[in-house]
Amino acid sequence: MNVISTLALSLAMSTDAFAAAIGKGAALQKPQWKEALRTGVIFGVIETITPLIGWSLGRVAAPYVTAWDHWIAFTLLLALGAHMIFKSFSADEEEQEKPSSHAFLTLALTGLATSIDAMAVGASLAFIGADILVTALAIGCSTMIMVTLGVMVGRGLGAIAGKRAELVGGVVLIAIGSLILYEHLSVG
């Protein structure tokens, strides 16, 4: 793979994470750059690891991963989104306060859900002999930058959405999962 292909792939792999990060940023109480960077690093590390796992599994697991990646991503994003929507209705509007940060596990699960397609890409890269370390690092760095920016974009959207920002974030996660599922089912 050449530099242009690697950059294009890294941007493509980070778009789902960017959209999810907007929802995560909207659900927080005016997130600061430190929280945005923390979220970006968590997503970026996961997005770096998943193509390495996929590449390692290579020929053995490629048909399995590509056959189920969209269902796994959809299920995880649906569950996380439904949880956020439920939480948005669980307290009175007056009592509900947005958190200043998300739990590590929540971010890690969201990052994993948006990076499962990168695992399938990693498996396919094993067939073409691509330099997986360079590609995985490019995907991880791109994701870290996009997610960090996405959280800050979400900060602005959170102010607009008000107390229902978590509801909006949950809907965004479900929409991303549904889009992933639709894209994979409509191709096959």
C-alpha positions, -999 to 999 in steps of 0.1 A, spaced: 0 0 0 12 35 -8 10 66 14 -22 79 -2 -39 45 3 -28 43 39 -40 78 46 -74 72 29 -78 40 48 -69 56 81 -95 83 76 -122 59 65 -116 37 96 -119 67 119 -152 82 106 -175 60 128 -154 68 158 -156 105 150 -194 104 148 -196 85 181 -172 110 197 -196 138 188 -223 120 207 -200 114 237 -189 150 238 -225 162 236 -234 140 267 -207 157 288 -207 189 308 -185 212 287 -157 187 281 -122 202 282 -94 193 259 -79 170 285 -111 148 284 -113 150 246 -77 139 243 -82 111 269 -112 99 248 -91 102 216 -62 82 231 -86 54 242 -103 52 208 -69 55 190 -52 27 210 -82 4 204 -83 13 167 -46 6 164 -49 -28 181 -79 -42 162 -63 -43 127 -33 -60 143 -56 -86 158 -73 -90 124 -40 -93 106 -28 -119 131 -59 -140 126 -55 -135 88 -67 -163 66 -82 -184 94 -106 -159 108 -112 -135 78 -144 -151 66 -158 -153 102 -148 -117 111 -162 -102 79 -194 -123 82 -202 -110 117 -184 -77 122 -215 -56 113 -237 -76 137 -212 -72 165 -208 -35 159 -246 -30 156 -253 -49 188 -227 -31 209 -237 3 196 -274 -5 200 -268 -15 236 -247 15 244 -271 39 227 -301 24 244 -283 27 278 -276 64 271 -312 70 260 -325 52 292 -302 73 313 -314 105 297 -350 98 310 -340 83 343 -338 116 362 -359 148 362 -346 175 339 -340 197 369 -320 170 387 -301 156 358 -265 168 355 -241 158 328 -209 141 339 -176 158 333 -161 126 319 -171 91 307 -161 59 324 -131 41 308 -152 10 302 -179 30 284 -153 46 261 -135 13 255 -167 -5 245 -177 24 222 -142 24 207 -143 -14 203 -178 -12 186 -166 14 161 -133 -4 154 -145 -39 146 -145 -31 109 -108 -23 113 -102 -59 125 -117 -71 92 -96 -47 73 -65 -60 92 -74 -95 82 -77 -85 45 -44 -67 47 -27 -100 56 -36 -112 21 -20 -84 3 12 -82 23 7 -47 36 29 -32 63 4 -38 91 24 -18 117 25 14 96 -11 9 86 -24 2 122 -4 32 135 -19 55 108 -54 43 116 -48 48 154 -34 83 150 -61 93 126 -87 80 150 -71 97 180 -72 131 162 -107 127 148 -122 115 181 -105 143 201 -120 169 176 -153 150 177 -156 154 214 -150 191 211 -176 194 183 -200 175 206 -193 201 233 -209 227 211 -238 205 201 -243 196 237 -249 232 246 -275 234 219 -292 201 228 -293 211 265 -303 184 291 -312 159 264 -277 157 249 -274 122 263 -305 112 244 -290 127 212 -258 108 218 -277 75 223 -296 81 191 -263 89 173 -248 56 185 -278 36 174 -278 54 140 -241 45 135 -248 9 144 -278 8 121 -258 24 92 -230 -2 96 -255 -30 96 -274 -16 66 -242 -10 46 -230 -46 51 -263 -62 45 -270 -41 13 -236 -51 -2 -241 -88 5 
